[in-house]
Amino acid sequence: MKKKKYWYKLDNAGKVFPAVSKDDRSNVFRLSFYLDEVVDPIILEEAVNKVLPRFETLAVQLKNGLFWNYFSSNHRHFVVDVEPAELCKYFKPMNNHGFLFKVYYLENKVTLETFHALTDGAGALHFLKSIVFHYFKLRGIKISHDGDILSEKPYSKKESEDNFVTNYDKEKRRNLTEEKAYHLEGEHFSHHWVLLLKAKVDTKSLINLVKTKYHATITQFITALLAYSIYRETNDFIGNKKPLKIFVPVNLRPYFDSVTLRNFSLYIKATYDSKKTGWTFEEMLDLTKEQFVDQLDKDKLQSRISTLVGYEKNIFIRILPLFLKSIAFKIGYNVLGESISSCSISNLGIISFPSEWEHKILDVDFVNAGYGLAMTLISLHSFTNIILSTPLKDLSIINHVLSFLVDEGLEITLDTNYKEGYDEIL
Amino acid sequence: MKYCKSCKVHYDTTLEHCMLCNGELEEIDNTVSTYKFSEIKKRSNSRFFYRFFFFINIISALISIYLDYSANGFPLTWSWVVAINNLYVIVMFIILAVPTIWTSKLTKVLITTVMLVLLIGLAIRDYYWAIDYVLPIVVATNILLITILIITNKKKWYDYFASLIIITVIGLIPGLLNLLHLTHEPLPSFICFVYALITLTGIIFLPSKSSREEFKRRFHV
């Protein structure tokens, strides 16, 4: 039987987010499903509240302890809202009945925006799939879950496990030093608005291009393409003292046999020297492949997990009162956190639904609004959405990425949250 | 669906011009594309008013200190009172603007107000009334209020727990002031100290299973 009252320590990845999040650094990511019908908000709210008790790690509120924040059970009613104009908008949990995620609706779209302290993309995906499954059921549509919907499976304690801690090995700790990275600078949109550009491509054509011509994976190819576009389109990268560093989150669950719904991902990074001139795309891709292969090693990943967990196990850090930790996190994040990465790419992979109602999901979005430029990839049915989001007004890098794909023979359909006339507002 | 001839990309949105080259988009079929996001509305920059509010208060404090210094030199007199009040208004604004549970807000407001009174007492070089009466009475009242809340609203007692712990620990300070002979009238401070001590002892030594759990959560290292 599940407990009614429960609490969790924040996981290693989540510990820093409550202290450092603000309007222009929300640490919120978005997942949206476009249904084949207009969403009924009353039924959607009912579906969320029906599903929520099953997801113990999401039905929580953030509390302050003397030394650390923690998650405490939250049994309040959840209220859905109309989707706001801002992507991945920072929200105060206090104004959301204490919950650390938002569920929005707009026409035929259901959107889940989740604070990263709570879970990562894999955890949020399970939750949104369960919400939509229950939404259809409450609408009276007879559908089955085919064992693919988590809310229909019995609860397992393993889902609530902090796998950073369970995979901690004191002996595998090592010194992690990070040099600062090149940053994309430029004029920002006002009101913390983030531009989204979604490029829809045929998955088969993309795989064909990536596998046969470049002998790479999609993530390797896209990472190299972004690096090459930055190299080509910026005039301050070459000669800059700092290298270009693209961070790519890796889902650690397959590596460590985990089913946790809490954060369990770690960044690997692709680094490109700014002193070298005359880069070609092929060179950048070869370097990317090399770095990915090197870093995607279970032992190396565990070593990094152990190092990161090792920091929080340090007795001096542990006994520091929370308000001092928060100040330290803020300073540390400003000095190190943002400065060590240039941009990020996150690939959520292929999203599958039970075959009976797969056709009812028309499209999906996955957005990770970061500083500089963030790229996300998500595939559904026969297409892949390559989503670029940026708070910067300069579109030259995005332009280069898309032109490159077009020149490689891919057919692209663009969608965006930009509208003519927005220049006057933003 | 629209198409940009020069960029060779399709558009499934309501744009008339290509985002990449600004060229005019061509209609290529009769499929109606829609805008799939919420529209952003023009809005005023509310941050300006916050900043202006802070700015006015800081300027008010600085001008007062300057005028006081120009007229009387050191030590400053009335300008401290103005500056302390300006600071108080800023802190109160922040406390009230940050969303949190109201017991926490109330505790913060009371502590800030007691600090204001103490600082004004120090500024006018007559702080005994603040230490002797205001501090112990306000703190003891706050402890009583939160205790009543916890007893009457048992379901949410853990929400008030942090405020109770903080205010009870603060409640021990008047006793310390008595010990250091910093008070003229020791009775209110003594009563506040004893009341805080009883409450704190109660919290520590009369724990139910759930309050033990709450302790574990709040103090986990």
Interface residues (C-beta under 8 A of the other chain):
Chain A: K5 W7 K9 Y34 K63 N64 G65 L66 F67 W68 Y70 S72 V82 E83 P84 A85 E86 K92 M94 N95 L106 E107 K109 S190 H191 W193 L196 L197 A199 K200 R318 I319 L395 I398 N399 L402 S403 V406 E411 I412 T413 L414 D415 T416 N417 Y418 K419 E420 Y422 E424 I425 L426
Chain B: M1 C7 K8 V9 H10 Y11 D12 T13 T14 L15 E16 H17 M19 L20 T34 Y35 K36 F37 S38 E39 I40 K41 K42 R43 N45 P99 T100 I101 Y158 A162 S210 E213 R217 R218 F219 H220 V221
